[in-house]
Amino acid sequence: MNYYPFHIGDYLSATRHLSWAEDAAYRRLLDTYYTTEKALPLELRAVCRLVLATTEEQREAVRVVLDEFFEQTEEGWKNSRADAEIDAMRGKQQKQRDKANKRWHKPEPEHGNASAMPRHTETDAVASKTDADAMPPTPTPTPTPTPKNKEEAQAPLPDWLPMEAWSGYVEMRKRIRKQMTPRAQQLVLKSLADMQAKGLSVAQSLDNSTRNSWVDVYEPKEQPEQAGAKIGSDEYATLHKSAGWWREAGFPTIWDAMASKCWHTNADQFRDGQRIKEAA
């Protein structure tokens, strides 16, 4: 047998008490049993040779497993569960042979222009029957492996991206079955980067798309100050903490920019954290 059913639950409940070496020995003994489809040799040395048990610990594990899970008979060490699986497989193979033989014994048609049709010679019929009888055992189908989800690697996310708003947006797109491809994510991030460079709220753009189940992202219609956030206030800092204008002006944080009276409206007057010209 090239394949046999392995019931994990049954196996674990019956072997949970085994040591590491005993569990390995049992699995190898089962593999050998199913491969040869016959009882294991009575001599312990011969069994150990079949499963490559070379150390004293491994040979002792083989002996323990044989005593517990196999029955000693005149034919050798037998396992009733394995014998049942082998018999079931042989029954399936015999059914396949019977179907093949039945195809070669269909009665010839007695009506129509049957006499004009080519007929098998006796030699061909004998050869066909012999071939059918000599068909190799039909292998038990190997379970189809679960296809792996081949997803392309996503590009790393930028540091300025508000993760809470981004996660909500990604989850919304999954919910409406519009999950982003790597290329789509790249395009969305580019749009957000453009908004950030303009001093717009990236978080507000993402939240708007999430709230309305929009696939794309759009520039917020309301600017932070129009939404009631006074320049220099904590709310202003919160709305602009993911913006890019204060970074381009050379400040490490939005708070440093505000301390130097650098706002999104005059950020072009600063470089490396210092004012380069007076406001008009």
CORZIKA-V934922 format. One record per residue. N is the residue number from 1. SS is DSSP state (helix for helix, strand for strand, loop for the rest). PHI is phi as a letter, one per 40 degrees, with the letter a starting at -180 (999 if undefined). D_FIRST is the distance of its C-alpha to the first C-alpha in Angstrom with 1 decimal. Layout:
n = <N:N>
ss = <SS:SS>
phi = <PHI:PHI>
d_first = <D_FIRST:D_FIRST>
This chain:
n = <1:2:3:4:5:6:7:8:9:10:11:12:13:14:15:16:17:18:19:20:21:22:23:24:25:26:27:28:29:30:31:32:33:34:35:36:37:38:39:40:41:42:43:44:45:46:47:48:49:50:51:52:53:54:55:56:57:58:59:60:61:62:63:64:65:66:67:68:69:70:71:72:73:74:75:76:77:78:79:80:81:82:83:84:85:86:87:88:89:90:91:92:93:94:95:96:97:98:99:100:101:102:103:104:105:106:107:108:109:110:111:112:113:114:115:116:117:118:119:120:121:122:123:124:125:126:127:128:129:130:131:132:133:134:135:136:137:138:139:140:141:142:143:144:145:146:147:148:149:150:151:152:153:154:155:156:157:158:159:160:161:162:163:164:165:166:167:168:169:170:171:172:173:174:175:176:177:178:179:180:181:182:183:184:185:186:187:188:189:190:191:192:193:194:195:196:197:198:199:200:201:202:203:204:205:206:207:208:209:210:211:212:213:214:215:216:217:218:219:220:221:222:223:224:225:226:227:228:229:230:231:232:233:234:235:236:237:238:239:240:241:242:243:244:245:246:247:248:249:250:251:252:253:254:255:256:257:258:259:260:261:262:263:264:265:266:267:268:269:270:271:272:273:274:275:276:277:278:279:280>
ss = <loop:loop:loop:loop:loop:loop:loop:helix:helix:helix:helix:helix:helix:helix:helix:loop:loop:loop:loop:helix:helix:helix:helix:helix:helix:helix:helix:helix:helix:helix:helix:helix:helix:helix:helix:helix:loop:loop:loop:strand:loop:loop:loop:helix:helix:helix:helix:helix:helix:helix:loop:loop:loop:loop:loop:helix:helix:helix:helix:helix:helix:helix:helix:helix:helix:helix:helix:helix:helix:loop:strand:strand:loop:loop:loop:loop:strand:strand:loop:helix:helix:helix:helix:helix:helix:helix:helix:helix:helix:helix:helix:helix:helix:helix:helix:helix:helix:helix:helix:helix:helix:helix:helix:loop:loop:loop:loop:loop:loop:loop:loop:loop:loop:helix:helix:helix:loop:loop:loop:loop:loop:helix:helix:helix:helix:helix:helix:helix:helix:helix:helix:helix:helix:loop:loop:loop:loop:loop:loop:loop:loop:loop:loop:loop:loop:loop:loop:loop:loop:loop:loop:loop:loop:loop:loop:loop:loop:loop:loop:loop:loop:loop:helix:helix:helix:helix:helix:helix:helix:helix:helix:helix:helix:helix:helix:loop:loop:loop:loop:loop:loop:helix:helix:helix:helix:helix:helix:helix:helix:helix:helix:helix:helix:helix:helix:helix:helix:loop:loop:loop:loop:helix:helix:helix:helix:helix:helix:helix:helix:helix:helix:helix:loop:loop:loop:loop:loop:loop:loop:loop:loop:loop:loop:loop:loop:loop:loop:loop:loop:loop:loop:loop:loop:helix:helix:helix:helix:helix:helix:helix:loop:loop:loop:loop:helix:helix:helix:helix:loop:loop:loop:loop:loop:helix:helix:helix:helix:helix:helix:loop:loop:loop:loop:loop:loop:loop:helix:helix:helix:strand:strand:loop:loop:strand:strand:loop:loop:loop:loop:loop>
phi = <999:c:a:a:c:b:c:c:c:c:c:c:c:c:b:c:c:c:c:d:c:c:c:c:c:c:c:c:c:c:d:c:c:c:c:c:f:a:c:c:d:c:c:c:c:c:c:c:c:c:b:f:c:b:c:c:c:c:c:c:c:c:c:c:c:d:c:c:b:b:b:c:b:c:c:h:c:b:b:c:c:c:c:c:c:c:c:c:c:c:c:c:c:c:c:c:c:c:c:c:c:c:c:c:b:c:c:c:c:b:b:g:c:c:c:c:c:c:b:c:c:c:c:c:c:c:c:c:c:c:c:c:c:c:d:c:d:c:c:c:d:c:d:c:c:c:c:c:c:c:b:c:c:c:c:c:c:c:c:c:c:c:c:c:c:c:c:c:c:c:c:c:c:c:c:c:g:b:c:c:c:d:c:c:c:c:c:c:c:c:c:c:c:c:c:c:c:c:g:c:c:c:c:c:c:c:c:c:c:c:c:b:f:c:c:c:b:b:c:c:c:c:c:d:c:c:c:h:c:c:d:g:c:c:c:c:c:c:c:b:c:b:c:b:c:c:c:c:c:g:b:c:a:c:c:c:c:c:c:c:f:c:b:c:c:b:c:c:c:b:a:f:g:b:c:b:a:c:c:c>
d_first = <0.0:3.8:5.4:6.9:10.7:13.0:16.5:18.9:21.9:20.5:19.2:22.5:24.6:23.1:23.0:26.1:28.1:25.9:27.3:25.8:24.7:23.3:21.3:19.8:19.1:17.3:15.0:14.3:13.9:11.3:9.2:9.8:9.2:5.7:5.1:7.5:7.1:10.8:13.8:15.2:18.4:21.6:23.5:23.5:24.2:21.1:18.9:20.8:20.3:16.5:16.8:20.0:22.4:25.7:28.4:30.0:29.0:25.3:25.4:27.3:24.7:22.0:24.4:25.2:21.7:20.9:24.2:23.7:20.1:19.0:20.9:22.3:22.1:23.1:19.6:18.9:18.1:16.2:15.2:16.0:14.5:11.0:11.7:12.9:9.9:7.8:11.0:11.4:8.3:9.6:12.9:12.3:11.2:14.4:16.5:15.8:16.8:19.8:20.9:20.8:22.8:25.2:26.1:27.4:29.6:31.6:35.3:37.6:40.3:43.7:45.9:46.9:47.1:43.9:45.7:46.1:42.4:40.5:38.7:35.7:36.8:35.6:33.8:31.9:31.0:29.7:27.7:26.3:25.3:23.7:21.7:20.5:19.5:17.8:15.7:12.3:9.5:9.9:7.2:7.7:10.5:10.7:13.9:17.0:18.6:22.1:24.6:26.9:30.6:32.1:35.6:38.2:40.0:43.2:46.4:48.0:50.6:54.3:56.1:58.8:56.3:56.9:53.4:54.1:55.4:52.6:49.8:51.4:51.6:47.9:46.8:49.1:47.5:44.0:45.4:46.8:43.6:45.5:43.6:45.0:43.4:44.3:47.0:48.4:48.6:50.5:53.0:53.6:54.2:56.7:58.6:58.8:59.9:62.7:63.8:63.8:66.0:68.4:68.7:66.9:64.7:61.1:60.2:62.4:60.8:57.3:58.4:60.1:57.0:54.9:57.6:57.8:54.1:55.2:52.5:55.0:57.5:61.3:64.4:65.9:69.1:70.8:71.7:71.6:75.3:75.6:73.2:75.8:74.6:77.8:77.6:77.4:76.1:72.9:71.5:72.3:70.4:67.4:67.3:67.7:65.5:62.8:65.2:65.7:69.5:70.3:67.6:69.2:72.5:71.3:71.0:68.1:68.2:69.8:72.1:73.5:74.2:76.0:78.0:79.3:80.0:77.4:76.2:74.1:77.3:78.7:75.7:76.7:79.7:77.6:75.8:74.2:75.3:78.9:81.2:82.1:84.7:86.7:85.8:88.1>
